[in-house]
Amino acid sequence: MGAAGAAVGSVSIAGCSDQTNPDGGGEGTGTGSKNVESDLPEERKIGEKVHVSNTERYYAARYQANALVDKTFRDELGVPVQTKPVEITVLVSREQEGDFHLVTYNWTASNGDPDGIIYDRFHKNGSLNYYGFNNQRYNELAAGQRRETDEDARQEMVHEAQKILGEQRPENQYLYNVTPYAFNSDAIDPDSIVVNDKGLRNIWNYTQMEPTNENGRVVVTNNWDPSDQLNPLHLNAIGPSRNWTPTRFMHDFLFRPDPDLQMTPWAAKEYEYTDGTTLDVTMKEGMTFHDGESVTADDVVYTFNLIMETEPPAYINNVVQTTESVEKTGELGVRFNLTEAYAPYIALTLGMVPILPEHVWEQRISETGNEEAPWKVPVNDDMPIVGSGPFEYGTWDQASRFRMPAFKEHAFAAPNIDARVQNPLSTRDAEMEAMIQGDYILLDYWFGSPRQLSNTVDEQDHLSMVQNSGQGRQATWVNMERPPFDDVAFRQATNALITGVQPTIIEELYDGFGNEAISPINPTLKFWHNPDTPYFENGVEGAITILNDAGYAWNEDGELHYPEGKTGE
């Protein structure tokens, strides 16, 4: 299995807690005293490690949390971890290329189902596994839970998978976010506001909010960065929320999660599994694309065939691997033939694949010569998105502003507002001022101080605040193909260190807006979250104990060295 798949039993797990064994799972030294040796060879000294982070200006609390963790590494463990702030698009690119030792941001489950984390992120073949995690038992569970249609049996597999992630520690959580959002309650009727796991940036809110005056008819909001990819077949269009939110708003899907994260028919009218691998769907009548053409079963069949034939990276796990064929059974009838039983098919396939207009995409693909790679078809004001969703493509300045007029002819979800405009500003202070002055109607995101936002709302009569606990977590991932993170003991020590500073991160850096975190699956997904996920305790002392037991040593200057026989660099 390689180093990343090493058995947990091969190292001490002193200070490990599984919630039922608070005294830990290993003997350890229990002292927290460093194993100091003289004349350690220079080639065993752990060299500089890079923690890729967003900039402080972009998201102060997360950057400061990274800096705190890295300082603790340097000062307490003698590991020269350096915080490397980069623009967010650079961060994503470096992660995808494996150009990091540690990388930190927020990630969430998709449509309330854990598969996007359990399989996509950590299975050896997962489309988002940029970390080199490869554990045989875990791979069996991650693949098996997808096929398990008995929900209780699937829950057991997801819980065991979290146990392995807790022991192996490819990911270390900072916190489960509790996020505040503000809106202009003079311009929007507060009783019409819908808050879900995405806060205010959800389709239910944007289609149901009621403007109380002309100012509220065009809802101007921020965005955590300018949208930079709107081709719905591109990986970055369905990943980062700066792109996924407008993509979701401009297209219709057969199913969507309701505000309580229950999958509900959207473009679908009714559906039935005729057996474990055959799903029949009947679509709603009267739907049209933004150019006036009808939405039919042909468009759904075309969309799925296009994906299965060209294999866009964004849809390998949830479409290409799971769908044998798609066929038309009537003008509005579609049959999905699965390769095998796939439990999250409605949530993560039919709920994630946008319905594309065949007449538009055939022409665009041909004109641009992207028959083999339709995700490379450009999207711009000359070649705008044509979807059928509640909002249309308007005008897009790719460096900043994107205007989306409401699609008033939508068959069943026509918005009450006239347009949504995302207009990100360069600083959190500028966004706050825009809310105070009425230039923003609501905040889709808030990366500033939660306490500052709360205080500002209290001082402004026209502002109101809501908050939510989403599906996500702020977390640090480690590159297990680079030492020292190829060693499970070092990863466990990293978790002990981060667990030790977690209260400071939550209380001081996030103003108390957060909950302690132990697993990639947030407790808001109550059925799937394993509260007994192992984690490593006792902060720096716990980390030192783990490293001592694994053969690491410090020189007289406090610099950490690899175990004997390993150089690592």
C-alpha positions as CSV (number, residue, x, y, z in Angstrom):
1,M,0.0,0.0,0.0
2,G,3.0,2.3,0.4
3,A,3.7,4.7,3.2
4,A,0.3,6.5,2.9
5,G,-1.5,3.2,3.4
6,A,0.6,2.0,6.3
7,A,-1.3,0.3,9.1
8,V,-2.0,2.5,12.0
9,G,-0.8,-0.2,14.4
10,S,2.7,0.3,13.1
11,V,3.1,3.5,15.1
12,S,2.2,4.7,18.5
13,I,-1.0,6.6,18.7
14,A,-0.6,8.1,22.1
15,G,-3.1,10.8,22.7
16,C,-5.5,9.4,20.2
17,S,-9.2,9.8,21.1
18,D,-12.1,7.9,19.5
19,Q,-14.6,9.6,21.8
20,T,-15.1,6.3,23.6
21,N,-11.4,5.9,24.7
22,P,-10.4,9.3,26.0
23,D,-7.2,7.9,27.4
24,G,-5.8,7.2,24.0
25,G,-5.0,4.2,21.9
26,G,-1.3,3.6,22.4
27,E,1.3,3.3,25.2
28,G,3.5,6.2,24.2
29,T,6.0,7.9,26.6
30,G,3.3,10.1,28.1
31,T,5.9,12.7,28.9
32,G,5.9,15.1,26.0
33,S,9.7,15.5,26.5
34,K,11.6,15.6,23.3
35,N,14.1,12.9,22.4
36,V,17.2,15.0,22.0
37,E,20.3,13.5,20.5
38,S,23.8,14.9,19.7
39,D,25.6,14.7,16.5
40,L,22.5,14.0,14.4
41,P,23.5,13.9,10.7
42,E,22.5,16.9,8.7
43,E,20.9,14.8,6.0
44,R,18.3,13.7,8.5
45,K,17.2,17.2,9.4
46,I,13.7,18.1,8.1
47,G,13.9,20.9,5.6
48,E,11.6,23.7,4.8
49,K,7.9,22.8,4.1
50,V,5.5,25.0,2.3
51,H,1.9,25.7,3.5
52,V,0.0,27.2,0.6
53,S,-2.5,29.7,1.9
54,N,-4.9,32.3,0.7
55,T,-3.7,35.9,1.4
56,E,-4.6,37.7,4.6
57,R,-6.4,40.4,2.6
58,Y,-8.5,37.7,1.0
59,Y,-9.6,35.8,4.1
60,A,-7.9,37.1,7.3
61,A,-9.1,34.4,9.8
62,R,-8.1,31.4,7.6
63,Y,-4.7,33.0,6.8
64,Q,-4.1,33.8,10.5
65,A,-5.1,30.2,11.4
66,N,-2.5,28.9,8.9
67,A,0.1,31.3,10.3
68,L,-0.6,30.1,13.9
69,V,-0.3,26.4,12.9
70,D,2.9,27.0,11.0
71,K,4.4,29.1,13.9
72,T,3.6,26.3,16.3
73,F,5.3,23.8,13.9
74,R,8.4,26.0,13.9
75,D,8.6,27.1,17.5
76,E,7.4,24.0,19.3
77,L,8.4,21.1,17.0
78,G,11.4,22.5,15.2
79,V,9.8,21.9,11.7
80,P,10.4,24.9,9.4
81,V,6.9,25.2,7.9
82,Q,6.5,28.5,6.0
83,T,3.1,30.1,5.2
84,K,3.0,30.9,1.5
85,P,0.1,33.2,0.7
86,V,-1.1,33.2,-2.9
87,E,-4.1,34.3,-4.9
88,I,-7.0,31.8,-4.6
89,T,-6.8,30.6,-8.2
90,V,-3.1,30.0,-7.8
91,L,-3.8,28.0,-4.6
92,V,-6.3,25.8,-6.5
93,S,-3.9,25.3,-9.3
94,R,-1.0,24.3,-7.0
95,E,-3.2,21.9,-5.1
96,Q,-4.3,20.2,-8.4
97,E,-0.6,19.9,-9.5
98,G,0.5,18.5,-6.1
99,D,2.8,21.5,-5.6
100,F,2.4,21.9,-1.8
101,H,3.2,20.2,1.5
102,L,0.1,21.6,3.2
103,V,-2.9,23.4,1.7
104,T,-5.9,24.9,3.5
105,Y,-9.4,26.1,2.5
106,N,-13.0,25.2,3.0
107,W,-14.7,22.2,1.4
108,T,-18.2,20.8,1.7
109,A,-20.2,17.8,0.8
110,S,-22.4,17.9,-2.3
111,N,-26.2,17.9,-2.1
112,G,-26.1,16.4,1.4
113,D,-24.4,13.2,0.3
114,P,-21.0,12.1,1.7
115,D,-19.8,10.4,-1.5
116,G,-18.1,13.5,-2.9
117,I,-15.9,13.4,0.2
118,I,-15.6,9.7,0.8
119,Y,-14.9,8.7,-2.8
120,D,-13.9,11.8,-4.8
121,R,-11.6,13.2,-2.3
122,F,-9.9,10.2,-0.8
123,H,-10.4,7.0,-2.9
124,K,-7.2,6.2,-4.8
125,N,-9.0,7.0,-8.1
126,G,-11.0,9.9,-6.8
127,S,-11.1,12.9,-9.1
128,L,-10.1,15.2,-6.2
129,N,-7.5,13.1,-4.5
130,Y,-4.5,15.3,-5.1
131,Y,-2.8,14.0,-1.9
132,G,-1.7,10.5,-2.7
133,F,-3.9,8.9,-0.1
134,N,-4.1,5.2,-0.9
135,N,-5.3,2.7,1.8
136,Q,-6.6,-0.7,0.7
137,R,-9.4,-1.1,3.3
138,Y,-10.4,2.5,2.8
139,N,-10.6,2.0,-1.0
140,E,-12.9,-1.0,-0.5
141,L,-15.2,1.0,1.8
142,A,-15.3,4.1,-0.4
143,A,-16.2,2.0,-3.5
144,G,-18.5,-0.2,-1.6
145,Q,-20.6,2.5,0.0
146,R,-21.5,3.8,-3.5
147,R,-23.1,0.5,-4.4
148,E,-24.8,-0.1,-1.1
149,T,-28.5,0.8,-1.4
150,D,-29.4,-0.3,2.1
151,E,-29.0,3.0,3.9
152,D,-28.1,1.6,7.3
153,A,-25.5,-0.7,5.8
154,R,-24.1,2.2,3.8
155,Q,-24.0,4.3,7.0
156,E,-21.8,1.7,8.6
157,M,-19.4,1.8,5.7
158,V,-19.2,5.6,5.7
159,H,-18.6,5.6,9.5
160,E,-15.8,3.0,9.2
161,A,-14.3,5.1,6.3
162,Q,-14.2,8.1,8.6
163,K,-12.5,6.0,11.3
164,I,-9.7,5.3,8.8
165,L,-9.4,8.9,7.8
166,G,-9.2,9.8,11.4
167,E,-6.4,7.4,12.0
168,Q,-4.5,8.0,8.8
169,R,-5.1,11.8,8.9
170,P,-4.7,13.0,5.3
171,E,-6.9,15.9,6.4
172,N,-6.9,17.9,9.6
173,Q,-9.9,20.1,10.4
174,Y,-9.6,23.6,11.9
175,L,-13.3,24.0,12.6
176,Y,-16.9,23.5,11.4
177,N,-17.9,27.0,10.3
178,V,-20.8,28.9,11.7
179,T,-21.2,31.6,9.1
180,P,-23.1,35.0,9.4
181,Y,-24.7,36.7,6.4
182,A,-26.3,40.1,6.1
183,F,-29.1,41.4,4.0
184,N,-30.9,44.7,3.5
185,S,-34.3,44.1,5.2
186,D,-35.6,47.5,3.9
187,A,-35.2,46.2,0.3
188,I,-36.1,42.5,0.8
189,D,-39.0,41.1,2.9
190,P,-37.3,39.2,5.8
191,D,-40.2,36.7,5.7
192,S,-39.2,35.7,2.2
193,I,-35.6,34.9,3.0
194,V,-34.6,31.2,2.7
195,V,-31.4,30.1,4.5
196,N,-29.9,26.7,3.9
197,D,-26.5,25.1,4.1
198,K,-25.2,27.7,1.6
199,G,-26.5,30.6,3.6
200,L,-28.3,33.0,1.3
201,R,-26.7,32.0,-2.0
202,N,-29.2,29.2,-2.7
203,I,-31.7,28.9,-5.5
204,W,-34.7,28.7,-3.2
205,N,-33.8,32.1,-1.7
206,Y,-33.1,33.8,-5.0
207,T,-36.3,32.6,-6.5
208,Q,-38.5,33.3,-3.5
209,M,-37.2,36.5,-2.0
210,E,-39.7,39.4,-2.3
211,P,-38.4,42.9,-3.0
212,T,-40.2,45.6,-1.0
213,N,-39.1,48.5,-3.2
214,E,-37.3,49.3,-6.4
215,N,-33.9,49.0,-4.7
216,G,-34.6,45.4,-4.0
217,R,-35.5,44.4,-7.6
218,V,-31.8,44.1,-8.6
219,V,-30.0,42.2,-6.0
220,V,-26.3,43.1,-6.0
221,T,-24.1,40.8,-4.0
222,N,-20.5,40.0,-3.4
223,N,-18.7,36.9,-4.7
224,W,-15.7,35.3,-3.0
225,D,-13.7,35.9,-6.2
226,P,-14.7,36.9,-9.7
227,S,-16.2,34.0,-11.7
228,D,-13.5,32.7,-14.0
229,Q,-15.1,29.6,-15.6
230,L,-18.7,29.1,-16.6
231,N,-18.5,26.2,-19.1
232,P,-20.7,23.7,-17.1
233,L,-18.6,20.8,-18.3
234,H,-15.4,22.2,-16.9
235,L,-14.1,21.0,-13.5
236,N,-13.7,24.5,-12.2
237,A,-17.3,25.5,-13.1
238,I,-18.8,22.9,-10.7
239,G,-16.1,23.1,-8.0
240,P,-15.3,26.5,-6.6
241,S,-18.5,28.2,-5.5
242,R,-17.6,31.5,-7.3
243,N,-18.4,29.5,-10.5
244,W,-20.7,26.8,-9.2
245,T,-23.3,29.2,-7.8
246,P,-24.0,31.0,-11.2
247,T,-23.8,27.7,-13.0
248,R,-26.4,26.2,-10.7
249,F,-28.6,29.3,-11.2
250,M,-28.4,29.4,-15.0
251,H,-29.2,25.7,-15.6
252,D,-31.9,23.3,-14.5
253,F,-31.2,19.9,-13.0
254,L,-33.6,16.9,-12.8
255,F,-33.3,17.1,-9.0
256,R,-32.1,19.6,-6.4
257,P,-31.6,19.5,-2.6
258,D,-34.4,21.4,-0.8
259,P,-33.5,23.8,2.0
260,D,-33.4,20.8,4.4
261,L,-30.9,19.0,2.1
262,Q,-33.5,16.4,1.0
263,M,-33.3,15.6,-2.7
264,T,-36.5,16.7,-4.4
265,P,-37.6,16.6,-8.1
266,W,-36.9,19.8,-9.9
267,A,-37.1,19.4,-13.7
268,A,-38.2,15.9,-13.0
269,K,-41.9,15.4,-12.3
270,E,-41.8,11.8,-11.1
271,Y,-39.3,8.9,-11.0
272,E,-39.1,5.2,-10.3
273,Y,-36.4,2.6,-9.9
274,T,-37.7,-0.4,-11.9
275,D,-34.8,-2.4,-10.5
276,G,-31.5,-1.7,-8.8
277,T,-29.9,-0.4,-11.9
278,T,-32.7,1.1,-14.0
279,L,-34.2,4.5,-13.2
280,D,-37.1,6.0,-15.2
281,V,-37.7,9.7,-15.0
282,T,-40.6,11.8,-16.3
283,M,-39.8,15.5,-16.8
284,K,-42.1,18.4,-16.2
285,E,-44.1,20.0,-19.0
286,G,-43.7,23.5,-20.4
287,M,-40.0,24.0,-19.7
288,T,-38.0,26.2,-22.2
289,F,-34.4,27.2,-22.6
290,H,-33.5,30.9,-22.5
291,D,-33.7,31.1,-26.3
292,G,-37.3,29.9,-26.2
293,E,-36.7,26.3,-27.4
294,S,-38.5,23.5,-25.5
295,V,-36.6,21.4,-23.0
296,T,-37.2,17.7,-23.9
297,A,-35.9,14.2,-23.1
298,D,-33.6,14.6,-26.2
299,D,-31.6,17.3,-24.4
300,V,-31.1,15.1,-21.3
301,V,-30.1,12.1,-23.4
302,Y,-27.7,14.4,-25.4
303,T,-26.1,15.8,-22.3
304,F,-25.4,12.4,-20.7
305,N,-24.1,10.9,-24.0
306,L,-21.8,13.9,-24.5
307,I,-20.4,13.4,-21.0
308,M,-20.0,9.6,-21.4
309,E,-18.4,9.9,-24.8
310,T,-15.9,12.7,-24.0
311,E,-15.3,12.0,-20.3
312,P,-15.0,15.5,-18.8
313,P,-12.8,15.3,-15.7
314,A,-15.6,16.9,-13.7
315,Y,-18.0,14.0,-14.3
316,I,-15.8,10.9,-14.3
317,N,-16.8,9.6,-10.8
318,N,-20.5,10.4,-10.8
319,V,-21.5,9.9,-14.5
320,V,-18.9,8.1,-16.6
321,Q,-18.2,5.4,-14.0
322,T,-21.9,5.0,-13.0
323,T,-24.0,5.2,-16.1
324,E,-24.1,2.4,-18.7
325,S,-26.6,4.2,-21.1
326,V,-29.4,6.8,-21.3
327,E,-32.4,6.4,-23.5
328,K,-35.5,8.3,-24.4
329,T,-38.8,6.6,-23.5
330,G,-41.1,9.5,-24.6
331,E,-41.0,13.2,-25.3
332,L,-40.4,13.9,-21.6
333,G,-39.3,10.4,-20.5
334,V,-35.8,9.2,-19.9
335,R,-34.4,5.9,-18.7
336,F,-31.0,5.7,-17.0
337,N,-29.3,2.3,-17.1
338,L,-26.6,2.2,-14.4
339,T,-23.4,0.1,-14.6
340,E,-24.2,-1.1,-11.1
341,A,-26.2,0.0,-8.1
342,Y,-25.0,3.5,-7.1
343,A,-26.7,4.8,-4.0
344,P,-26.2,8.6,-4.6
345,Y,-27.2,8.5,-8.2
346,I,-30.1,11.0,-7.7
347,A,-28.1,13.3,-5.4
348,L,-24.7,13.3,-7.1
349,T,-25.5,12.4,-10.8
350,L,-29.0,13.6,-11.6
351,G,-28.6,16.4,-9.0
352,M,-25.3,17.5,-10.4
353,V,-25.6,17.3,-14.2
354,P,-27.1,20.4,-15.8
355,I,-29.5,19.9,-18.7
356,L,-27.8,21.3,-21.8
357,P,-29.6,22.4,-25.0
358,E,-28.6,20.0,-27.8
359,H,-29.2,22.6,-30.5
360,V,-26.8,25.0,-28.9
361,W,-24.0,22.7,-27.8
362,E,-23.8,20.7,-31.1
363,Q,-23.2,24.0,-32.9
364,R,-20.8,25.5,-30.4
365,I,-18.7,22.3,-30.2
366,S,-18.5,22.1,-34.0
367,E,-17.6,25.8,-34.5
368,T,-14.8,25.7,-31.9
369,G,-13.4,22.3,-32.9
370,N,-13.8,20.9,-29.4
371,E,-15.4,17.6,-30.3
372,E,-13.0,15.7,-28.0
373,A,-13.0,18.2,-25.2
374,P,-16.3,20.1,-24.9
375,W,-15.2,21.5,-21.6
376,K,-12.8,23.8,-23.6
377,V,-15.7,25.5,-25.4
378,P,-15.3,29.2,-24.4
379,V,-18.0,31.1,-22.6
380,N,-18.2,34.9,-23.0
381,D,-20.5,37.6,-24.1
382,D,-20.2,36.5,-27.7
383,M,-20.9,32.9,-26.8
384,P,-23.1,33.1,-23.7
385,I,-24.5,30.3,-21.7
386,V,-28.0,29.2,-22.9
387,G,-29.6,27.2,-20.1
388,S,-33.1,26.8,-18.8
389,G,-32.6,27.8,-15.1
390,P,-34.2,30.6,-13.2
391,F,-31.5,33.1,-14.2
392,E,-30.0,33.9,-17.6
393,Y,-26.5,34.9,-18.7
394,G,-26.4,38.7,-19.0
395,T,-23.1,40.4,-19.2
396,W,-19.8,39.2,-17.8
397,D,-16.7,41.1,-17.0
398,Q,-14.4,38.2,-16.2
399,A,-12.3,40.4,-13.9
400,S,-15.2,41.4,-11.7
401,R,-18.9,41.8,-12.5
402,F,-21.4,39.3,-13.7
403,R,-25.1,40.3,-14.3
404,M,-27.8,37.6,-14.5
405,P,-31.3,38.7,-15.5
406,A,-34.1,36.7,-14.0
407,F,-35.8,34.3,-16.4
408,K,-39.3,35.4,-16.0
409,E,-40.6,32.7,-18.3
410,H,-39.4,29.8,-16.2
411,A,-42.1,27.2,-16.0
412,F,-42.2,26.8,-12.2
413,A,-39.4,28.9,-10.5
414,A,-39.5,32.4,-12.0
415,P,-37.8,34.8,-9.6
416,N,-39.6,37.7,-8.0
417,I,-36.5,39.9,-8.4
418,D,-35.4,41.3,-11.8
419,A,-31.7,40.4,-11.7
420,R,-28.8,39.1,-9.6
421,V,-25.5,40.9,-9.9
422,Q,-22.3,39.5,-8.4
423,N,-19.8,42.3,-7.9
424,P,-16.9,41.3,-5.7
425,L,-14.9,44.1,-4.1
426,S,-11.3,44.0,-3.2
427,T,-11.6,44.1,0.6
428,R,-13.9,43.1,3.4
429,D,-14.1,46.7,4.5
430,A,-15.3,47.8,1.1
431,E,-18.0,45.0,1.2
432,M,-19.1,46.2,4.6
433,E,-19.4,49.8,3.4
434,A,-21.4,48.6,0.3
435,M,-23.9,47.0,2.7
436,I,-24.1,50.1,4.9
437,Q,-24.6,52.4,1.9
438,G,-27.2,50.1,0.2
439,D,-25.0,49.3,-2.8
440,Y,-25.2,45.6,-1.8
441,I,-28.5,44.1,-1.1
442,L,-27.1,41.0,0.5
443,L,-23.8,39.1,1.2
444,D,-23.5,35.8,-0.5
445,Y,-20.2,35.3,1.4
446,W,-18.5,36.9,4.4
447,F,-14.8,36.3,4.9
448,G,-14.3,39.1,7.3
449,S,-14.7,39.2,11.1
450,P,-18.0,37.6,12.1
451,R,-18.1,39.8,15.2
452,Q,-17.5,42.9,13.1
453,L,-20.4,42.0,10.8
454,S,-22.7,41.3,13.7
455,N,-21.8,44.6,15.3
456,T,-22.4,46.5,12.1
457,V,-25.8,44.9,11.6
458,D,-26.8,45.9,15.1
459,E,-25.8,49.5,14.4
460,Q,-27.7,49.7,11.1
461,D,-31.5,49.7,11.1
462,H,-31.8,48.6,7.5
463,L,-29.6,45.5,7.9
464,S,-30.5,42.1,9.3
465,M,-28.3,39.1,9.9
466,V,-28.8,35.3,9.6
467,Q,-26.3,32.6,10.2
468,N,-26.0,28.9,9.4
469,S,-23.9,25.8,9.9
470,G,-23.2,24.4,6.5
471,Q,-22.0,21.0,5.3
472,G,-18.4,22.1,5.2
473,R,-15.3,22.5,7.2
474,Q,-12.1,24.6,7.2
475,A,-9.3,22.0,6.8
476,T,-5.7,21.4,5.9
477,W,-4.7,18.7,3.6
478,V,-1.2,17.2,3.4
479,N,0.7,15.9,0.4
480,M,1.4,12.3,1.3
481,E,3.8,11.9,-1.7
482,R,6.2,14.3,0.0
483,P,8.0,13.7,3.3
484,P,7.5,14.0,6.1
485,F,3.8,13.7,5.4
486,D,4.3,10.3,3.7
487,D,4.7,9.0,7.3
488,V,1.4,8.3,9.1
489,A,3.1,9.1,12.5
490,F,4.0,12.6,11.3
491,R,0.4,13.1,10.1
492,Q,-0.9,12.0,13.4
493,A,1.4,14.4,15.2
494,T,0.2,17.2,12.9
495,N,-3.3,16.4,13.9
496,A,-2.4,16.6,17.6
497,L,-0.8,19.9,17.0
498,I,-3.8,21.3,15.1
499,T,-6.3,19.9,17.7
500,G,-4.3,21.7,20.3
501,V,-4.7,25.1,18.7
502,Q,-8.2,24.5,17.4
503,P,-9.9,26.3,20.4
504,T,-7.7,29.4,19.7
505,I,-8.6,29.3,16.1
506,I,-12.3,29.2,16.9
507,E,-12.5,31.6,19.8
508,E,-9.9,34.2,18.8
509,L,-9.6,34.1,15.0
510,Y,-13.2,33.2,14.1
511,D,-14.8,35.2,17.0
512,G,-16.4,32.1,18.3
513,F,-18.3,31.5,15.1
514,G,-17.4,27.8,14.7
515,N,-17.5,24.4,16.3
516,E,-14.7,21.9,17.1
517,A,-14.1,19.5,14.2
518,I,-12.8,15.9,14.0
519,S,-14.1,14.5,10.8
520,P,-14.4,15.5,7.1
521,I,-18.2,14.8,7.4
522,N,-19.9,17.7,9.2
523,P,-22.4,16.9,12.0
524,T,-25.0,18.8,10.0
525,L,-25.1,15.6,8.0
526,K,-26.2,13.9,11.1
527,F,-26.9,10.5,9.6
528,W,-23.5,10.2,8.0
529,H,-21.2,11.9,10.6
530,N,-19.3,9.6,12.8
531,P,-18.9,11.2,16.2
532,D,-16.4,8.5,17.2
533,T,-13.9,9.5,14.4
534,P,-10.4,9.2,16.0
535,Y,-8.3,12.2,16.5
536,F,-5.1,13.0,18.3
537,E,-5.1,15.0,21.5
538,N,-2.8,16.9,23.9
539,G,-1.5,19.5,21.4
540,V,2.3,19.9,21.2
541,E,2.9,17.4,24.0
542,G,0.8,14.8,22.2
543,A,2.7,15.5,18.9
544,I,6.1,15.1,20.6
545,T,5.0,11.8,22.2
546,I,4.0,10.5,18.8
547,L,7.2,11.6,17.1
548,N,9.3,10.2,19.9
549,D,7.7,6.8,19.6
550,A,8.1,6.8,15.8
551,G,11.9,7.4,16.1
552,Y,12.1,11.1,15.3
553,A,14.7,13.1,17.3
554,W,15.8,16.7,17.9
555,N,19.2,18.2,18.0
556,E,20.4,20.6,20.7
557,D,19.1,23.5,18.6
558,G,15.5,22.1,18.7
559,E,15.5,21.1,15.0
560,L,13.5,17.9,14.2
561,H,15.2,15.1,12.4
562,Y,13.8,12.0,10.6
563,P,14.1,8.6,12.1
564,E,17.3,6.7,11.6
565,G,17.6,5.4,8.1
566,K,15.5,8.1,6.5
567,T,16.6,11.3,4.9
568,G,13.3,12.2,3.2
569,E,14.6,15.3,1.3
